[in-house]
Amino acid sequence: MQMSLDVQYILELLPILLKYLSVTMEMALLGFCFAIILAVILAVVRVFKIPLLHNLASVFISFFRGTPLLVQLFLLYYGLPQVMPIFAGVDAFSAAIIGLTLHFSAYMAESIRAAIMGVDKSQMEACLSIGMTRLQAMRRIILPQAARVATPSLMNYFIDMIKSTSLAFTLGVAEIMAKAQMEASSSFKYFESYLAVALIYWAVIELFSRLQHYLEIRMSRAY
């Protein structure tokens, strides 16, 4: 049976899907902001080798890097409320953000740690010699230098996070992928529906890839 591509259907579907793009971007932006904060904490704990916390951070990173994001989302949304009823009130949208935060913070922490370790040790020694504490030196001197080195990889993780939000539909979040699936189920135009959502993701990722390139150039000018 010969199949033809219904371009008109795709053009009609794109505006419908774009209405749900804000949900996708909100999840990605919130997840990224929270992940950055958690990743910095994990990286500092590992760099300073703080007793007990260092071991906990290592286990955390190992677990969330070693298990699929989809499994983690299911554990958070479906599994955790069964053993800890306090989490029963967490909605799907919040669970998706928490899952993205935990998953990507584990990867980002290692990138930030590597960037911190890449800063010359004499920088820390100079800070300590003028009376700064290690945390002050980290906040004022080390982290700003490490940020330039870590930015490309962190932007890559943000781009991956945008794509990973598509898994949120498995929890029932009405985002762009969920809407595409609903449209495909009602029209039976599966190829056109998923092609439309793929084109939107492609356009968004291209936009942020160009932004990443611009940031890298801007941050490297002084060097």
Secondary structure, DSSP 8 states (H G I E B T S, - for coil): ------HHHHHHHHHHHHTTHHHHHHHHHHHHHHHHHHHHHHHHHHHHT-TTHHHHHHHHHHHHHHS-HHHHHHIIIIIHHHH-GGGGG--HHHHHHHHHHHHHHHHHHHHHHHHHHTS-HHHHHHHHHTT--HHHHIIIIIHHHHHHHHHHHHHHHHHHHHHHGGGGGGGT--SHHHHHHHHHHHH--HHHHHHHHHHHHHHHHHHHHHHHHHHHHHHHTT-
